[in-house]
Amino acid sequence: MYTAASFAAGLVFGFGLIVAGMANPAKVLAFLDLSGNWDPSLALVMAGAIVVGAGAFALMRGKRRSLLGAPLLLPTARDIDRRLVIGSLVFGIGWGLAGICPGPALVLAGTGIAKGWIFLAAMLAGNAIFEVAESAGRRARKT
């Protein structure tokens, strides 16, 4: 049941990204280009996502299990620290340079578009660099 629900959610998410234009790097870059030929249509997509997400969080508030019975693992951190700010900046810079973020990159790669594969490779490399740096930092703090 979980696999079928995961597949259905991923399929709906992927189709939503395609229909909304989020898998089109040119459209995303036009949205981010405030001084040029700005395309505000993705703001409506983001607003819709916030409304749906807020509704889902409100529905699940106080619950310990998902609708399918799995443990509900919600983030508990509330602090805005250096790691969060730096990670957000790196994510935003990458999004602004490529016009792609992780979800649309999977859609692009799944459709065989090279830019999606290149973005995914760069994202995985960035994750690996982060893990190595985190591990080195943990070792340094222990000594």
NUMARDO-301511 format. One record per atom (N, C-alpha, C, O): residue number from 1; residue in one letter; chain; atom name; z, x, y. Coordinates in nm, 3 decimals, decimal comma, m for minus. Layout:
// residues N
NUM/A/A/CA/Z/X/Y
...
***
This chain:
// residues 143
1/M/A/N/0,000/0,083/m0,121
1/M/A/CA/0,000/0,000/0,000
1/M/A/C/0,000/0,087/0,127
1/M/A/O/m0,071/0,058/0,224
2/Y/A/N/0,082/0,195/0,124
2/Y/A/CA/0,089/0,283/0,241
2/Y/A/C/m0,046/0,350/0,268
2/Y/A/O/m0,088/0,364/0,383
3/T/A/N/m0,112/0,391/0,161
3/T/A/CA/m0,241/0,458/0,176
3/T/A/C/m0,344/0,362/0,236
3/T/A/O/m0,420/0,399/0,325
4/A/A/N/m0,346/0,238/0,187
4/A/A/CA/m0,440/0,138/0,240
4/A/A/C/m0,408/0,107/0,386
4/A/A/O/m0,500/0,095/0,468
5/A/A/N/m0,280/0,094/0,420
5/A/A/CA/m0,241/0,066/0,559
5/A/A/C/m0,275/0,185/0,649
5/A/A/O/m0,321/0,166/0,762
6/S/A/N/m0,253/0,306/0,599
6/S/A/CA/m0,287/0,425/0,677
6/S/A/C/m0,437/0,434/0,701
6/S/A/O/m0,482/0,464/0,811
7/F/A/N/m0,514/0,406/0,596
7/F/A/CA/m0,659/0,409/0,609
7/F/A/C/m0,706/0,304/0,710
7/F/A/O/m0,789/0,334/0,796
8/A/A/N/m0,653/0,183/0,701
8/A/A/CA/m0,693/0,076/0,792
8/A/A/C/m0,656/0,111/0,937
8/A/A/O/m0,735/0,089/1,028
9/A/A/N/m0,535/0,165/0,957
9/A/A/CA/m0,492/0,202/1,092
9/A/A/C/m0,581/0,312/1,148
9/A/A/O/m0,621/0,307/1,264
10/G/A/N/m0,613/0,412/1,066
10/G/A/CA/m0,701/0,521/1,109
10/G/A/C/m0,840/0,471/1,141
10/G/A/O/m0,902/0,516/1,237
11/L/A/N/m0,890/0,380/1,061
11/L/A/CA/m1,023/0,324/1,083
11/L/A/C/m1,028/0,245/1,214
11/L/A/O/m1,121/0,260/1,293
12/V/A/N/m0,928/0,162/1,236
12/V/A/CA/m0,922/0,085/1,362
12/V/A/C/m0,909/0,179/1,481
12/V/A/O/m0,974/0,159/1,583
13/F/A/N/m0,825/0,281/1,467
13/F/A/CA/m0,806/0,378/1,575
13/F/A/C/m0,936/0,450/1,605
13/F/A/O/m0,975/0,463/1,722
14/G/A/N/m1,004/0,497/1,502
14/G/A/CA/m1,131/0,568/1,521
14/G/A/C/m1,236/0,480/1,586
14/G/A/O/m1,305/0,524/1,678
15/F/A/N/m1,250/0,356/1,538
15/F/A/CA/m1,347/0,264/1,599
15/F/A/C/m1,309/0,236/1,745
15/F/A/O/m1,396/0,226/1,832
16/G/A/N/m1,179/0,223/1,770
16/G/A/CA/m1,134/0,200/1,907
16/G/A/C/m1,170/0,316/1,999
16/G/A/O/m1,211/0,295/2,113
17/L/A/N/m1,154/0,438/1,949
17/L/A/CA/m1,192/0,556/2,029
17/L/A/C/m1,341/0,556/2,059
17/L/A/O/m1,383/0,590/2,170
18/I/A/N/m1,421/0,519/1,959
18/I/A/CA/m1,567/0,516/1,980
18/I/A/C/m1,604/0,408/2,079
18/I/A/O/m1,679/0,434/2,173
19/V/A/N/m1,554/0,286/2,059
19/V/A/CA/m1,587/0,173/2,148
19/V/A/C/m1,541/0,200/2,290
19/V/A/O/m1,612/0,167/2,386
20/A/A/N/m1,423/0,261/2,306
20/A/A/CA/m1,369/0,288/2,439
20/A/A/C/m1,439/0,404/2,509
20/A/A/O/m1,426/0,420/2,630
21/G/A/N/m1,512/0,484/2,434
21/G/A/CA/m1,579/0,599/2,494
21/G/A/C/m1,495/0,726/2,493
21/G/A/O/m1,537/0,827/2,548
22/M/A/N/m1,378/0,721/2,429
22/M/A/CA/m1,291/0,838/2,426
22/M/A/C/m1,347/0,951/2,339
22/M/A/O/m1,305/1,065/2,353
23/A/A/N/m1,441/0,919/2,251
23/A/A/CA/m1,502/1,023/2,167
23/A/A/C/m1,626/1,083/2,233
23/A/A/O/m1,697/1,163/2,172
24/N/A/N/m1,652/1,044/2,356
24/N/A/CA/m1,766/1,096/2,431
24/N/A/C/m1,713/1,193/2,537
24/N/A/O/m1,664/1,149/2,641
25/P/A/N/m1,721/1,324/2,512
25/P/A/CA/m1,666/1,421/2,607
25/P/A/C/m1,720/1,405/2,749
25/P/A/O/m1,647/1,428/2,845
26/A/A/N/m1,845/1,366/2,764
26/A/A/CA/m1,903/1,348/2,898
26/A/A/C/m1,831/1,236/2,973
26/A/A/O/m1,806/1,248/3,093
27/K/A/N/m1,798/1,127/2,903
27/K/A/CA/m1,728/1,015/2,966
27/K/A/C/m1,586/1,056/3,005
27/K/A/O/m1,538/1,019/3,113
28/V/A/N/m1,519/1,132/2,918
28/V/A/CA/m1,384/1,179/2,947
28/V/A/C/m1,385/1,273/3,067
28/V/A/O/m1,301/1,260/3,156
29/L/A/N/m1,480/1,366/3,070
29/L/A/CA/m1,489/1,458/3,184
29/L/A/C/m1,521/1,384/3,313
29/L/A/O/m1,474/1,423/3,420
30/A/A/N/m1,602/1,277/3,305
30/A/A/CA/m1,630/1,196/3,424
30/A/A/C/m1,503/1,125/3,471
30/A/A/O/m1,484/1,107/3,592
31/F/A/N/m1,418/1,085/3,378
31/F/A/CA/m1,290/1,023/3,414
31/F/A/C/m1,199/1,124/3,483
31/F/A/O/m1,128/1,090/3,577
32/L/A/N/m1,200/1,248/3,436
32/L/A/CA/m1,113/1,351/3,492
32/L/A/C/m1,166/1,410/3,623
32/L/A/O/m1,092/1,478/3,694
33/D/A/N/m1,292/1,385/3,656
33/D/A/CA/m1,355/1,441/3,776
33/D/A/C/m1,330/1,349/3,895
33/D/A/O/m1,415/1,268/3,930
34/L/A/N/m1,214/1,363/3,958
34/L/A/CA/m1,177/1,275/4,069
34/L/A/C/m1,256/1,302/4,196
34/L/A/O/m1,271/1,213/4,279
35/S/A/N/m1,308/1,424/4,211
35/S/A/CA/m1,380/1,457/4,334
35/S/A/C/m1,531/1,436/4,321
35/S/A/O/m1,603/1,445/4,421
36/G/A/N/m1,579/1,409/4,203
36/G/A/CA/m1,723/1,391/4,182
36/G/A/C/m1,756/1,245/4,155
36/G/A/O/m1,710/1,156/4,227
37/N/A/N/m1,836/1,223/4,053
37/N/A/CA/m1,878/1,088/4,015
37/N/A/C/m1,775/1,030/3,919
37/N/A/O/m1,798/1,025/3,798
38/W/A/N/m1,660/0,987/3,973
38/W/A/CA/m1,546/0,944/3,893
38/W/A/C/m1,576/0,815/3,818
38/W/A/O/m1,629/0,720/3,874
39/D/A/N/m1,540/0,813/3,688
39/D/A/CA/m1,555/0,695/3,603
39/D/A/C/m1,415/0,645/3,568
39/D/A/O/m1,350/0,703/3,480
40/P/A/N/m1,365/0,539/3,634
40/P/A/CA/m1,228/0,493/3,611
40/P/A/C/m1,209/0,408/3,484
40/P/A/O/m1,098/0,363/3,458
41/S/A/N/m1,314/0,386/3,407
41/S/A/CA/m1,303/0,293/3,294
41/S/A/C/m1,200/0,335/3,190
41/S/A/O/m1,141/0,249/3,125
42/L/A/N/m1,178/0,464/3,171
42/L/A/CA/m1,080/0,506/3,071
42/L/A/C/m0,936/0,477/3,116
42/L/A/O/m0,846/0,475/3,032
43/A/A/N/m0,915/0,455/3,245
43/A/A/CA/m0,782/0,415/3,291
43/A/A/C/m0,744/0,281/3,230
43/A/A/O/m0,628/0,258/3,197
44/L/A/N/m0,841/0,192/3,215
44/L/A/CA/m0,814/0,062/3,151
44/L/A/C/m0,781/0,080/3,004
44/L/A/O/m0,695/0,011/2,950
45/V/A/N/m0,850/0,173/2,939
45/V/A/CA/m0,821/0,202/2,798
45/V/A/C/m0,677/0,253/2,785
45/V/A/O/m0,603/0,208/2,698
46/M/A/N/m0,639/0,345/2,873
46/M/A/CA/m0,504/0,400/2,868
46/M/A/C/m0,399/0,295/2,900
46/M/A/O/m0,294/0,290/2,835
47/A/A/N/m0,427/0,210/2,998
47/A/A/CA/m0,333/0,103/3,032
47/A/A/C/m0,316/0,008/2,913
47/A/A/O/m0,205/m0,034/2,882
48/G/A/N/m0,426/m0,025/2,847
48/G/A/CA/m0,418/m0,111/2,729
48/G/A/C/m0,337/m0,046/2,619
48/G/A/O/m0,258/m0,114/2,552
49/A/A/N/m0,354/0,084/2,599
49/A/A/CA/m0,278/0,156/2,496
49/A/A/C/m0,130/0,156/2,529
49/A/A/O/m0,046/0,144/2,439
50/I/A/N/m0,096/0,171/2,656
50/I/A/CA/0,045/0,170/2,697
50/I/A/C/0,107/0,033/2,670
50/I/A/O/0,219/0,025/2,621
51/V/A/N/0,034/m0,073/2,701
51/V/A/CA/0,085/m0,209/2,678
51/V/A/C/0,108/m0,232/2,528
51/V/A/O/0,213/m0,282/2,488
52/V/A/N/0,009/m0,195/2,447
52/V/A/CA/0,023/m0,213/2,302
52/V/A/C/0,137/m0,128/2,247
52/V/A/O/0,218/m0,175/2,167
53/G/A/N/0,145/m0,002/2,291
53/G/A/CA/0,252/0,087/2,245
53/G/A/C/0,389/0,037/2,287
53/G/A/O/0,483/0,039/2,207
54/A/A/N/0,402/m0,008/2,411
54/A/A/CA/0,530/m0,059/2,459
54/A/A/C/0,572/m0,182/2,378
54/A/A/O/0,689/m0,199/2,345
55/G/A/N/0,475/m0,267/2,348
55/G/A/CA/0,505/m0,385/2,266
55/G/A/C/0,550/m0,346/2,126
55/G/A/O/0,644/m0,405/2,072
56/A/A/N/0,484/m0,248/2,067
56/A/A/CA/0,522/m0,202/1,933
56/A/A/C/0,662/m0,141/1,933
56/A/A/O/0,741/m0,168/1,843
57/F/A/N/0,692/m0,060/2,034
57/F/A/CA/0,826/m0,001/2,042
57/F/A/C/0,931/m0,110/2,063
57/F/A/O/1,039/m0,103/2,005
58/A/A/N/0,901/m0,209/2,145
58/A/A/CA/0,996/m0,319/2,167
58/A/A/C/1,018/m0,397/2,038
58/A/A/O/1,131/m0,436/2,007
59/L/A/N/0,912/m0,421/1,963
59/L/A/CA/0,922/m0,494/1,836
59/L/A/C/1,009/m0,419/1,736
59/L/A/O/1,084/m0,481/1,661
60/M/A/N/1,001/m0,287/1,736
60/M/A/CA/1,073/m0,207/1,636
60/M/A/C/1,208/m0,157/1,685
60/M/A/O/1,279/m0,088/1,611
61/R/A/N/1,245/m0,189/1,807
61/R/A/CA/1,372/m0,142/1,863
61/R/A/C/1,488/m0,185/1,772
61/R/A/O/1,502/m0,302/1,736
62/G/A/N/1,571/m0,087/1,738
62/G/A/CA/1,689/m0,116/1,657
62/G/A/C/1,662/m0,124/1,507
62/G/A/O/1,757/m0,135/1,429
63/K/A/N/1,539/m0,118/1,466
63/K/A/CA/1,507/m0,125/1,323
63/K/A/C/1,509/0,016/1,263
63/K/A/O/1,483/0,114/1,332
64/R/A/N/1,541/0,023/1,135
64/R/A/CA/1,547/0,151/1,065
64/R/A/C/1,428/0,170/0,971
64/R/A/O/1,406/0,280/0,921
65/R/A/N/1,353/0,064/0,947
65/R/A/CA/1,239/0,071/0,855
65/R/A/C/1,116/0,009/0,921
65/R/A/O/1,126/m0,084/1,001
66/S/A/N/0,999/0,063/0,883
66/S/A/CA/0,872/0,009/0,934
66/S/A/C/0,845/m0,126/0,868
66/S/A/O/0,919/m0,168/0,779
67/L/A/N/0,741/m0,192/0,912
67/L/A/CA/0,706/m0,322/0,855
67/L/A/C/0,671/m0,312/0,706
67/L/A/O/0,680/m0,411/0,633
68/L/A/N/0,630/m0,192/0,660
68/L/A/CA/0,598/m0,171/0,519
68/L/A/C/0,717/m0,113/0,441
68/L/A/O/0,704/m0,083/0,322
69/G/A/N/0,831/m0,097/0,508
69/G/A/CA/0,951/m0,052/0,439
69/G/A/C/0,977/0,098/0,444
69/G/A/O/1,078/0,143/0,389
70/A/A/N/0,892/0,175/0,506
70/A/A/CA/0,913/0,320/0,516
70/A/A/C/1,018/0,349/0,624
70/A/A/O/1,033/0,271/0,718
71/P/A/N/1,090/0,460/0,610
71/P/A/CA/1,186/0,496/0,716
71/P/A/C/1,116/0,511/0,850
71/P/A/O/1,006/0,568/0,858
72/L/A/N/1,178/0,461/0,955
72/L/A/CA/1,120/0,468/1,089
72/L/A/C/1,169/0,597/1,154
72/L/A/O/1,288/0,613/1,180
73/L/A/N/1,078/0,687/1,180
73/L/A/CA/1,112/0,818/1,235
73/L/A/C/1,065/0,825/1,380
73/L/A/O/0,952/0,865/1,407
74/L/A/N/1,150/0,787/1,471
74/L/A/CA/1,117/0,790/1,613
74/L/A/C/1,178/0,914/1,676
74/L/A/O/1,285/0,958/1,633
75/P/A/N/1,113/0,969/1,779
75/P/A/CA/1,169/1,088/1,845
75/P/A/C/1,300/1,054/1,914
75/P/A/O/1,318/0,944/1,967
76/T/A/N/1,390/1,151/1,913
76/T/A/CA/1,520/1,130/1,978
76/T/A/C/1,537/1,217/2,102
76/T/A/O/1,624/1,190/2,184
77/A/A/N/1,456/1,320/2,117
77/A/A/CA/1,468/1,412/2,231
77/A/A/C/1,434/1,339/2,361
77/A/A/O/1,336/1,264/2,368
78/R/A/N/1,514/1,360/2,461
78/R/A/CA/1,492/1,298/2,592
78/R/A/C/1,481/1,402/2,704
78/R/A/O/1,449/1,367/2,818
79/D/A/N/1,506/1,529/2,671
79/D/A/CA/1,507/1,635/2,772
79/D/A/C/1,365/1,679/2,807
79/D/A/O/1,277/1,685/2,721
80/I/A/N/1,344/1,709/2,933
80/I/A/CA/1,221/1,772/2,979
80/I/A/C/1,253/1,920/2,996
80/I/A/O/1,317/1,961/3,092
81/D/A/N/1,207/1,998/2,898
81/D/A/CA/1,238/2,141/2,900
81/D/A/C/1,111/2,223/2,919
81/D/A/O/1,001/2,169/2,931
82/R/A/N/1,127/2,354/2,920
82/R/A/CA/1,014/2,445/2,942
82/R/A/C/0,906/2,428/2,836
82/R/A/O/0,787/2,428/2,867
83/R/A/N/0,947/2,415/2,711
83/R/A/CA/0,851/2,400/2,601
83/R/A/C/0,766/2,274/2,620
83/R/A/O/0,644/2,278/2,599
84/L/A/N/0,828/2,165/2,660
84/L/A/CA/0,754/2,041/2,681
84/L/A/C/0,655/2,055/2,796
84/L/A/O/0,540/2,013/2,785
85/V/A/N/0,699/2,113/2,906
85/V/A/CA/0,611/2,131/3,022
85/V/A/C/0,494/2,222/2,989
85/V/A/O/0,380/2,191/3,022
86/I/A/N/0,521/2,335/2,924
86/I/A/CA/0,413/2,429/2,890
86/I/A/C/0,317/2,365/2,791
86/I/A/O/0,196/2,377/2,806
87/G/A/N/0,370/2,297/2,690
87/G/A/CA/0,284/2,229/2,593
87/G/A/C/0,197/2,123/2,658
87/G/A/O/0,080/2,110/2,624
88/S/A/N/0,254/2,048/2,750
88/S/A/CA/0,177/1,946/2,822
88/S/A/C/0,067/2,008/2,906
88/S/A/O/m0,044/1,957/2,911
89/L/A/N/0,099/2,119/2,972
89/L/A/CA/m0,001/2,189/3,054
89/L/A/C/m0,116/2,242/2,968
89/L/A/O/m0,233/2,228/3,003
90/V/A/N/m0,082/2,303/2,854
90/V/A/CA/m0,186/2,356/2,765
90/V/A/C/m0,272/2,242/2,712
90/V/A/O/m0,394/2,254/2,707
91/F/A/N/m0,210/2,132/2,672
91/F/A/CA/m0,285/2,016/2,624
91/F/A/C/m0,378/1,964/2,734
91/F/A/O/m0,496/1,939/2,709
92/G/A/N/m0,326/1,948/2,854
92/G/A/CA/m0,406/1,896/2,965
92/G/A/C/m0,520/1,987/3,003
92/G/A/O/m0,630/1,941/3,033
93/I/A/N/m0,495/2,116/3,003
93/I/A/CA/m0,602/2,212/3,035
93/I/A/C/m0,712/2,206/2,929
93/I/A/O/m0,831/2,204/2,961
94/G/A/N/m0,671/2,203/2,802
94/G/A/CA/m0,769/2,192/2,694
94/G/A/C/m0,850/2,065/2,703
94/G/A/O/m0,971/2,066/2,682
95/W/A/N/m0,783/1,954/2,733
95/W/A/CA/m0,850/1,825/2,747
95/W/A/C/m0,948/1,830/2,863
95/W/A/O/m1,061/1,782/2,853
96/G/A/N/m0,904/1,889/2,975
96/G/A/CA/m0,989/1,897/3,092
96/G/A/C/m1,110/1,988/3,074
96/G/A/O/m1,217/1,960/3,127
97/L/A/N/m1,093/2,096/2,999
97/L/A/CA/m1,204/2,188/2,977
97/L/A/C/m1,306/2,133/2,877
97/L/A/O/m1,427/2,147/2,896
98/A/A/N/m1,257/2,072/2,770
98/A/A/CA/m1,346/2,028/2,663
98/A/A/C/m1,383/1,881/2,672
98/A/A/O/m1,488/1,840/2,623
99/G/A/N/m1,297/1,800/2,735
99/G/A/CA/m1,321/1,656/2,737
99/G/A/C/m1,287/1,592/2,603
99/G/A/O/m1,330/1,481/2,573
100/I/A/N/m1,208/1,664/2,523
100/I/A/CA/m1,173/1,617/2,389
100/I/A/C/m1,023/1,635/2,369
100/I/A/O/m0,966/1,735/2,414
101/C/A/N/m0,959/1,540/2,302
101/C/A/CA/m0,822/1,558/2,256
101/C/A/C/m0,821/1,535/2,104
101/C/A/O/m0,924/1,498/2,048
102/P/A/N/m0,708/1,555/2,036
102/P/A/CA/m0,708/1,559/1,890
102/P/A/C/m0,769/1,437/1,820
102/P/A/O/m0,846/1,453/1,726
103/G/A/N/m0,737/1,316/1,862
103/G/A/CA/m0,792/1,197/1,796
103/G/A/C/m0,944/1,191/1,803
103/G/A/O/m1,010/1,181/1,700
104/P/A/N/m1,000/1,198/1,923
104/P/A/CA/m1,146/1,200/1,934
104/P/A/C/m1,210/1,320/1,865
104/P/A/O/m1,324/1,310/1,819
105/A/A/N/m1,140/1,434/1,858
105/A/A/CA/m1,196/1,550/1,788
105/A/A/C/m1,217/1,518/1,641
105/A/A/O/m1,318/1,558/1,582
106/L/A/N/m1,124/1,445/1,582
106/L/A/CA/m1,140/1,404/1,442
106/L/A/C/m1,259/1,310/1,425
106/L/A/O/m1,333/1,319/1,328
107/V/A/N/m1,276/1,218/1,522
107/V/A/CA/m1,390/1,127/1,517
107/V/A/C/m1,520/1,206/1,528
107/V/A/O/m1,613/1,184/1,450
108/L/A/N/m1,527/1,298/1,624
108/L/A/CA/m1,647/1,379/1,641
108/L/A/C/m1,677/1,463/1,517
108/L/A/O/m1,791/1,470/1,473
109/A/A/N/m1,574/1,527/1,462
109/A/A/CA/m1,593/1,609/1,342
109/A/A/C/m1,638/1,521/1,226
109/A/A/O/m1,724/1,561/1,147
110/G/A/N/m1,580/1,402/1,215
110/G/A/CA/m1,617/1,311/1,108
110/G/A/C/m1,760/1,263/1,116
110/G/A/O/m1,820/1,226/1,015
111/T/A/N/m1,815/1,264/1,235
111/T/A/CA/m1,955/1,224/1,252
111/T/A/C/m2,049/1,345/1,247
111/T/A/O/m2,170/1,332/1,265
112/G/A/N/m1,991/1,464/1,223
112/G/A/CA/m2,072/1,585/1,206
112/G/A/C/m2,110/1,655/1,335
112/G/A/O/m2,196/1,743/1,334
113/I/A/N/m2,047/1,618/1,445
113/I/A/CA/m2,079/1,680/1,574
113/I/A/C/m2,006/1,814/1,584
113/I/A/O/m1,884/1,821/1,569
114/A/A/N/m2,082/1,921/1,609
114/A/A/CA/m2,028/2,057/1,608
114/A/A/C/m1,914/2,075/1,709
114/A/A/O/m1,818/2,146/1,680
115/K/A/N/m1,923/2,013/1,826
115/K/A/CA/m1,820/2,029/1,928
115/K/A/C/m1,684/1,983/1,875
115/K/A/O/m1,581/2,041/1,911
116/G/A/N/m1,682/1,879/1,792
116/G/A/CA/m1,558/1,832/1,732
116/G/A/C/m1,500/1,935/1,637
116/G/A/O/m1,379/1,959/1,638
117/W/A/N/m1,586/1,997/1,554
117/W/A/CA/m1,540/2,099/1,461
117/W/A/C/m1,488/2,222/1,535
117/W/A/O/m1,386/2,280/1,497
118/I/A/N/m1,556/2,260/1,642
118/I/A/CA/m1,513/2,375/1,721
118/I/A/C/m1,377/2,347/1,785
118/I/A/O/m1,289/2,433/1,785
119/F/A/N/m1,361/2,227/1,839
119/F/A/CA/m1,234/2,190/1,900
119/F/A/C/m1,122/2,191/1,796
119/F/A/O/m1,013/2,242/1,822
120/L/A/N/m1,149/2,134/1,678
120/L/A/CA/m1,047/2,132/1,573
120/L/A/C/m1,008/2,274/1,532
120/L/A/O/m0,890/2,301/1,512
121/A/A/N/m1,106/2,363/1,519
121/A/A/CA/m1,076/2,503/1,484
121/A/A/C/m0,989/2,567/1,592
121/A/A/O/m0,892/2,637/1,560
122/A/A/N/m1,022/2,545/1,718
122/A/A/CA/m0,943/2,601/1,828
122/A/A/C/m0,802/2,542/1,829
122/A/A/O/m0,705/2,613/1,853
123/M/A/N/m0,792/2,411/1,802
123/M/A/CA/m0,661/2,346/1,800
123/M/A/C/m0,575/2,403/1,687
123/M/A/O/m0,456/2,431/1,707
124/L/A/N/m0,633/2,420/1,569
124/L/A/CA/m0,558/2,478/1,457
124/L/A/C/m0,518/2,623/1,485
124/L/A/O/m0,408/2,665/1,449
125/A/A/N/m0,606/2,698/1,550
125/A/A/CA/m0,571/2,835/1,588
125/A/A/C/m0,455/2,835/1,687
125/A/A/O/m0,363/2,916/1,676
126/G/A/N/m0,459/2,744/1,783
126/G/A/CA/m0,348/2,732/1,879
126/G/A/C/m0,218/2,695/1,810
126/G/A/O/m0,112/2,747/1,845
127/N/A/N/m0,226/2,604/1,712
127/N/A/CA/m0,105/2,568/1,637
127/N/A/C/m0,051/2,688/1,561
127/N/A/O/0,071/2,709/1,556
128/A/A/N/m0,140/2,767/1,501
128/A/A/CA/m0,097/2,886/1,425
128/A/A/C/m0,032/2,987/1,518
128/A/A/O/0,071/3,045/1,484
129/I/A/N/m0,090/3,009/1,636
129/I/A/CA/m0,032/3,102/1,734
129/I/A/C/0,107/3,054/1,775
129/I/A/O/0,200/3,134/1,786
130/F/A/N/0,121/2,924/1,798
130/F/A/CA/0,251/2,867/1,834
130/F/A/C/0,353/2,891/1,724
130/F/A/O/0,466/2,934/1,751
131/E/A/N/0,315/2,865/1,599
131/E/A/CA/0,407/2,884/1,487
131/E/A/C/0,452/3,030/1,475
131/E/A/O/0,570/3,057/1,450
132/V/A/N/0,358/3,123/1,491
132/V/A/CA/0,392/3,266/1,484
132/V/A/C/0,488/3,301/1,599
132/V/A/O/0,587/3,371/1,577
133/A/A/N/0,459/3,254/1,720
133/A/A/CA/0,546/3,282/1,835
133/A/A/C/0,683/3,220/1,817
133/A/A/O/0,784/3,283/1,849
134/E/A/N/0,690/3,097/1,766
134/E/A/CA/0,818/3,030/1,743
134/E/A/C/0,901/3,105/1,639
134/E/A/O/1,021/3,125/1,656
135/S/A/N/0,834/3,147/1,532
135/S/A/CA/0,902/3,221/1,426
135/S/A/C/0,957/3,353/1,479
135/S/A/O/1,070/3,391/1,448
136/A/A/N/0,877/3,423/1,558
136/A/A/CA/0,921/3,549/1,619
136/A/A/C/1,038/3,525/1,713
136/A/A/O/1,132/3,605/1,716
137/G/A/N/1,033/3,417/1,789
137/G/A/CA/1,141/3,384/1,879
137/G/A/C/1,270/3,352/1,806
137/G/A/O/1,377/3,393/1,850
138/R/A/N/1,260/3,279/1,694
138/R/A/CA/1,379/3,248/1,613
138/R/A/C/1,440/3,374/1,556
138/R/A/O/1,562/3,390/1,555
139/R/A/N/1,353/3,465/1,507
139/R/A/CA/1,405/3,591/1,452
139/R/A/C/1,474/3,673/1,561
139/R/A/O/1,578/3,734/1,538
140/A/A/N/1,414/3,675/1,681
140/A/A/CA/1,472/3,752/1,791
140/A/A/C/1,607/3,693/1,833
140/A/A/O/1,699/3,768/1,867
141/R/A/N/1,621/3,563/1,831
141/R/A/CA/1,748/3,499/1,870
141/R/A/C/1,857/3,524/1,766
141/R/A/O/1,975/3,526/1,800
142/K/A/N/1,818/3,544/1,639
142/K/A/CA/1,919/3,570/1,534
142/K/A/C/1,977/3,710/1,545
142/K/A/O/2,091/3,733/1,502
143/T/A/N/1,902/3,803/1,601
143/T/A/CA/1,952/3,942/1,610
143/T/A/C/2,026/3,968/1,737
143/T/A/O/2,073/4,079/1,759
***
